[in-house]
Amino acid sequence: MLSRNVQLLEDLGHKVYFSTADLVSILNIKPASAKVLATRYTRKGIFIRLKRDLYVLTQSWQNYTTEEFLKIANLIQVPSYISFMTALNYYEVTTQVQRNFFESAAQRRTISYDIRGTVFTYYKLKRQYYFDFSRKEDIFISTKEKAFTDAVYLYSFGKYKMDFDSLDLAKLDMQKIEKLIQIYPEKTIKIMRKLCKI
């Protein structure tokens, strides 16, 4: 049994995240047994449960790269895409380094999850503002201009804090921003025009 568990941990160590279906496949056990094992290993601290039927190995968690945490952020709340200061940091538009803090735009609800000291925050956007993102290296992430626009939109309504001094706005395409902001409320447009001098 011990060697079987060692093999399981070795196989799971190659995955960023896994489900009980992976346990079924690796150990050749029934789904009900996989659920029991996942619950037991979570209680023992071997697994970390991210959400229903989504786990990571505790020993892997502290060694994850930023890209791996971004992939996990996409999965904790679906649908969502990386945006705001997290995306601006990814594109090197900001000097502000966010350690263990990942922000996403979502359609369902505004919520934060603190998982072992790593915080995943989701800001709900209205459907008409949920666009201009793509999949890059298995990560759903906004363009840098949309990340900035998302942040300024929430900031204009007092729902987001920003350090504007940390941003290098010269790295943004102002023509693209001018097109993006057309559909936003006047309040957002005014702030955006002042910040970007457009």
MINUSE-428354 format. One record per residue (C-alpha): residue in one letter; x, y, z. Coordinates in Angstrom, 2 decimals, decimal comma. Layout:
BEGIN
ATOM/A/X/Y/Z
...
This chain:
BEGIN
ATOM/M/0,00/0,00/0,00
ATOM/L/2,88/2,37/0,88
ATOM/S/4,61/1,87/-2,48
ATOM/R/1,26/2,43/-4,20
ATOM/N/0,86/5,77/-2,39
ATOM/V/4,43/6,78/-3,26
ATOM/Q/3,67/6,01/-6,92
ATOM/L/0,45/8,04/-6,69
ATOM/L/2,26/11,09/-5,29
ATOM/E/4,97/10,73/-7,93
ATOM/D/2,39/10,60/-10,75
ATOM/L/0,41/13,53/-9,34
ATOM/G/3,62/15,52/-8,90
ATOM/H/3,71/15,98/-12,68
ATOM/K/0,27/17,63/-12,70
ATOM/V/-0,49/21,26/-11,79
ATOM/Y/-3,91/20,10/-10,50
ATOM/F/-5,95/16,93/-10,55
ATOM/S/-9,40/15,46/-9,92
ATOM/T/-10,74/12,22/-8,51
ATOM/A/-10,87/10,94/-12,12
ATOM/D/-7,05/11,10/-12,11
ATOM/L/-6,97/9,04/-8,90
ATOM/V/-9,27/6,47/-10,52
ATOM/S/-6,98/6,26/-13,54
ATOM/I/-3,67/6,10/-11,65
ATOM/L/-4,76/3,67/-8,91
ATOM/N/-7,34/1,72/-10,92
ATOM/I/-9,99/2,20/-8,22
ATOM/K/-13,69/2,99/-8,26
ATOM/P/-14,87/6,66/-8,28
ATOM/A/-16,40/6,29/-4,80
ATOM/S/-13,05/5,03/-3,42
ATOM/A/-11,25/7,93/-5,13
ATOM/K/-13,56/10,42/-3,39
ATOM/V/-12,88/8,80/0,01
ATOM/L/-9,13/8,82/-0,65
ATOM/A/-9,21/12,50/-1,74
ATOM/T/-11,11/13,47/1,42
ATOM/R/-8,72/11,48/3,64
ATOM/Y/-5,60/12,94/1,98
ATOM/T/-7,01/16,46/2,22
ATOM/R/-7,64/15,97/5,96
ATOM/K/-4,08/14,68/6,39
ATOM/G/-2,71/17,73/4,56
ATOM/I/-1,30/15,76/1,61
ATOM/F/-3,81/17,33/-0,83
ATOM/I/-5,16/20,88/-0,93
ATOM/R/-8,77/21,12/-2,13
ATOM/L/-9,21/24,11/-4,45
ATOM/K/-12,91/23,53/-5,10
ATOM/R/-15,23/20,60/-5,65
ATOM/D/-13,23/17,80/-7,31
ATOM/L/-10,14/19,94/-7,94
ATOM/Y/-6,98/19,33/-5,91
ATOM/V/-3,25/20,05/-5,81
ATOM/L/-0,43/18,37/-3,94
ATOM/T/0,55/20,30/-0,82
ATOM/Q/4,24/19,61/-1,47
ATOM/S/3,94/21,13/-4,98
ATOM/W/1,94/24,23/-3,92
ATOM/Q/4,85/26,16/-2,41
ATOM/N/6,99/25,61/-5,52
ATOM/Y/4,46/26,70/-8,16
ATOM/T/5,50/29,28/-10,73
ATOM/T/3,42/32,39/-11,39
ATOM/E/2,16/30,77/-14,62
ATOM/E/0,93/27,71/-12,70
ATOM/F/-0,94/29,91/-10,23
ATOM/L/-2,50/31,79/-13,19
ATOM/K/-3,75/28,48/-14,62
ATOM/I/-5,25/27,60/-11,23
ATOM/A/-6,88/31,06/-11,02
ATOM/N/-8,68/30,30/-14,30
ATOM/L/-10,11/27,10/-12,81
ATOM/I/-11,25/28,19/-9,36
ATOM/Q/-14,01/30,30/-10,90
ATOM/V/-15,19/29,44/-14,41
ATOM/P/-15,53/31,41/-16,61
ATOM/S/-12,86/33,96/-15,72
ATOM/Y/-9,78/35,57/-17,20
ATOM/I/-6,67/37,11/-15,63
ATOM/S/-6,93/40,90/-15,59
ATOM/F/-6,36/44,07/-13,54
ATOM/M/-2,93/44,55/-11,90
ATOM/T/-2,12/40,84/-12,23
ATOM/A/-2,29/41,04/-16,03
ATOM/L/-0,49/44,41/-16,05
ATOM/N/2,27/42,79/-13,99
ATOM/Y/2,37/39,84/-16,44
ATOM/Y/2,85/42,30/-19,33
ATOM/E/5,41/44,33/-17,32
ATOM/V/3,28/47,49/-17,47
ATOM/T/3,57/47,93/-13,70
ATOM/T/6,53/47,97/-11,33
ATOM/Q/4,21/46,77/-8,57
ATOM/V/4,95/43,11/-7,93
ATOM/Q/1,99/41,18/-6,56
ATOM/R/3,21/38,19/-4,62
ATOM/N/0,68/35,48/-3,82
ATOM/F/-2,16/37,66/-5,12
ATOM/F/-4,00/36,98/-8,38
ATOM/E/-6,87/39,03/-9,82
ATOM/S/-9,37/37,94/-12,44
ATOM/A/-12,47/39,23/-14,20
ATOM/A/-15,47/36,93/-13,80
ATOM/Q/-19,11/36,72/-14,84
ATOM/R/-20,62/35,05/-11,79
ATOM/R/-19,68/36,99/-8,64
ATOM/T/-17,11/39,12/-6,83
ATOM/I/-15,31/36,91/-4,31
ATOM/S/-11,86/36,15/-2,85
ATOM/Y/-10,38/32,79/-1,89
ATOM/D/-7,38/32,53/0,44
ATOM/I/-5,70/29,19/-0,17
ATOM/R/-2,67/28,62/2,06
ATOM/G/-1,77/32,32/1,97
ATOM/T/-2,29/32,74/-1,77
ATOM/V/-5,27/34,97/-2,56
ATOM/F/-7,37/34,60/-5,70
ATOM/T/-9,76/37,54/-6,20
ATOM/Y/-12,53/37,64/-8,80
ATOM/Y/-14,35/40,82/-9,78
ATOM/K/-17,69/40,42/-11,46
ATOM/L/-18,01/42,38/-14,71
ATOM/K/-21,23/43,02/-16,60
ATOM/R/-21,56/40,82/-19,65
ATOM/Q/-20,98/43,71/-22,08
ATOM/Y/-17,55/44,36/-20,48
ATOM/Y/-16,46/40,72/-20,47
ATOM/F/-14,33/40,55/-23,65
ATOM/D/-10,88/41,18/-25,18
ATOM/F/-9,04/38,22/-23,66
ATOM/S/-7,42/35,18/-25,21
ATOM/R/-5,72/31,93/-24,30
ATOM/K/-1,94/32,21/-24,01
ATOM/E/0,04/29,15/-22,94
ATOM/D/-3,11/27,61/-21,42
ATOM/I/-3,94/30,81/-19,51
ATOM/F/-7,02/32,92/-20,25
ATOM/I/-5,74/36,49/-19,92
ATOM/S/-6,90/39,92/-21,07
ATOM/T/-4,89/42,16/-23,35
ATOM/K/-2,86/44,72/-21,41
ATOM/E/-5,18/47,51/-22,61
ATOM/K/-8,26/45,62/-21,40
ATOM/A/-6,61/44,85/-18,04
ATOM/F/-6,05/48,59/-17,59
ATOM/T/-9,60/49,38/-18,72
ATOM/D/-11,11/46,77/-16,36
ATOM/A/-9,16/48,29/-13,46
ATOM/V/-10,10/51,90/-14,28
ATOM/Y/-13,75/50,90/-14,77
ATOM/L/-13,99/49,45/-11,24
ATOM/Y/-11,83/52,26/-9,84
ATOM/S/-14,22/54,86/-11,28
ATOM/F/-17,00/53,36/-9,14
ATOM/G/-14,86/53,03/-6,00
ATOM/K/-14,64/49,24/-6,29
ATOM/Y/-10,92/48,93/-6,97
ATOM/K/-7,73/50,53/-5,66
ATOM/M/-4,88/51,38/-8,02
ATOM/D/-1,38/52,77/-7,73
ATOM/F/-1,25/54,78/-10,96
ATOM/D/2,35/55,86/-10,26
ATOM/S/3,49/52,26/-10,66
ATOM/L/2,20/52,07/-14,26
ATOM/D/4,16/52,71/-17,44
ATOM/L/1,30/53,91/-19,63
ATOM/A/3,69/54,29/-22,58
ATOM/K/3,51/50,49/-22,91
ATOM/L/-0,22/50,68/-23,70
ATOM/D/-1,75/51,24/-27,14
ATOM/M/-3,76/54,43/-26,64
ATOM/Q/-5,67/54,01/-29,91
ATOM/K/-6,89/50,62/-28,74
ATOM/I/-7,89/52,08/-25,36
ATOM/E/-9,83/54,86/-27,08
ATOM/K/-11,82/52,22/-29,00
ATOM/L/-12,34/50,07/-25,90
ATOM/I/-13,75/52,83/-23,69
ATOM/Q/-16,57/53,84/-26,06
ATOM/I/-19,02/51,40/-24,45
ATOM/Y/-18,15/52,35/-20,84
ATOM/P/-20,04/54,78/-18,57
ATOM/E/-19,17/58,49/-18,85
ATOM/K/-17,59/58,38/-15,38
ATOM/T/-15,04/55,78/-16,55
ATOM/I/-14,38/57,54/-19,86
ATOM/K/-13,59/60,85/-18,10
ATOM/I/-11,03/59,25/-15,79
ATOM/M/-9,52/57,28/-18,66
ATOM/R/-9,17/60,38/-20,85
ATOM/K/-7,50/62,27/-18,01
ATOM/L/-5,07/59,44/-17,22
ATOM/C/-4,19/58,62/-20,82
ATOM/K/-4,44/62,18/-22,19
ATOM/I/-6,68/61,02/-25,03
